[in-house]
């Protein structure tokens, strides 16, 4: 099954809200890091191989028609070649605010990964490698994170043809996304979710 929509914005840019929105407008089941967390025995080795340059995209995305968030966001260059007719969505936010959010959630989780339960170590190691490969190695300060965030977004804009790329902030709501995907606007508000407390609840398996 080929991916129809690929989110190439990094985590903490509204990727979970985008996942819910894509599912709601009928663009197929959407892959997100949450799927990796819930299926670690199968998904983690596939992503380890992808990070090592040996991806099996058909196995990774088996059953999905769309994908957002990390690990997907790391591989935008590979994915435009693998799925040349897909539409790409680059979720963005203010770089400094993103650095604060990322530093308080994902970056903190990875910095403390040695203290995590043993069953999470392989997943955390894969996540750390993929995020470093995206341009966010351990040890960056707030300003360096913000610069790396801008660099990732610029690299995406350079790699993806403009006609296939939507640069999007989730606060813009349904309009830009539905126009880009040529889908009707659903009733109800655009999903807004995965604040910092919810992030930790997801990681810890509470939701």
N, C-alpha and C positions, 0 to 999 in steps of 0.2 A: 504493500500500500504506500503510495507516494504522499509525502507531506504537502499540504496545500498552503499552510500558514506557518511561518517560522519566526518566533520572537528572538531577536538577537541583542536585546538589552540585558544587562547583567542584573543579578539579584539586588533587591531593595530599590527597584525602579517601578514597582507596581506590577511585577510579573505575575503574581498570584491573582491579582485582580484581572489582568489580561487573560489568564487561563480561564477563569470563570466566565468572562465575557465571551471568549471564543466558543466555549462549550454552549453558552446560552443562545448564541445566534446560529448555531447549527453547523459549525465548521469542523465537526468531528471531535472525537476524544482527544484531549490536549495533554501532551507530556510535559512534566514539570519536575523539578528536583524532588518533590514529594513522592512521585512515582518511583524514583530510585530508592528513596528511604524506605518505602513500603515493600520493595522487591529487591533487597540488597543482594541475595545470593545469585540472582540472574543478571541484574542490571550492572552491578559494580564491576565484574570482570569485563563486560562489554565496553564500559567507559574507560577502564584501565587500558584496554587494547586500543581504543580510539585515541587516547592521549599519547600512546606509544607509536602512533602512525599506522595502526592496523584496524581501522574502523569497519564494523559490519552494520551499516546504517539500517538495513532492512530488518535485522534482528533487534537492534536497539529500539526502533520505532514500530515494531510489529503491533498492529492493532490501533495505532494512532494516526490521525490525519493532520495534526498540528503539534507544535512543540514550542515551549517558551522557557526562559530562565536558564541558569546553569544546570547541567553541563552544556546544553545546546549552544548557549551564547558564545562559548569559546570557539566554536567550529564554523563560524559563518562563511569563511572562505571555502571550506570543504563542502558545505551544504548548498551553496549556490551552484556548485558544479554537479553535485549529486541530484539536486532537485531544481533544475534550471527554470521551471515554470512556476515555482512557489512564489508567494508574496511574503515579504519580510517586514516585521514591525520592530522598530528600534524604540523601546521605551526609555525616556529620559526624565531627569529631574535636575534641580540645581546641584552642581557638583559638590559644593561644600556641605549642603544638607545630606546629599548621598553619602559622602565620606563619613559624616557623623553617624548615620544610620548603619552603614556597613561596618564601621568600627565597633559599634555597640552590639552587633549581632553576629554576622557571619565571621568577621575577622576575629572576634573574641572567641567564638566557638573553635576556630582552627588553632588559635594560639594556645588554647587549653585542651587540645585534642588528646594529649597523653593521659589526661585525667578522666577521659570518657570511658564508659563501659567497654569491655573487650569486644563485644559483638559489633560495636560501631567503629572500630579502628580502621578496618579496610575501607569503609565508606568515607570516613574523614580523611584518610590518606589520599584517596582518589579525588575528593573535593579539593583538598589543598593543592594537589598537583594541577588540576584543571584550572583553578582560579589563578595560580601562579602563571600558568601558560597563557592565560588571558591577559596578563599584564599586571597582576596584583600579588607579587611575592610577599612572603612574611617580612615584617619589620618596617613597613612604610608608615610615615607619619601622615597626619591629616592632609597637609598640602600635597604630598606626593601621591596620596590616594586620589585626590581630586584631579590632579594632572593626569594620572593613569586612566581615570574615568573618561576624561575628555579625549584622550588618545584612542581609547577603544571606540568611542562613538565616531570619531573621525575616520578610523580605519574601516568601520562598517560602511560609512557613507562612500568611501572610496571603492570598496569592493563590490557593493550591490548596485545594480543599475537603478537610477532614480525612479524609473517607471515601476519598479518592483518593491520600492522601499517607502514605508510610512514612518516618519519621525513623529513620535506620539508621546504625550503626557496623559496619564490616566485621568487627570482632572479635566481634560477636554471632553470626556464623556463619549457617548455612543457615536455622535455625528461623524467625526473624521474616520473612525475605525470602520463603521458600516459603509461609508462611501467608498473607502479603499477596497474593501472586500466585496463590494456590490451586494450587500445584504440589507434586508429591511431592519429598521431600528426597533428593537424590542420595547415592549411596555415595561415600565419600571425603571429605577435608577441604575446607573452603571455600577458594577460591583466595586466596593471599596473595602479592602480587607488586608490582613497580614501585617498589622502594626507590630511593634517590637515584642510586646507581651505574647501575641499570637505566634510569632516566630518561635519563641522558646517553647511554647506549648506543642507546636508541631514537631520540633526536634526531639522533645522528650516523650513523644507519643501520647500526649494527652488529648489531641484532636486529630 
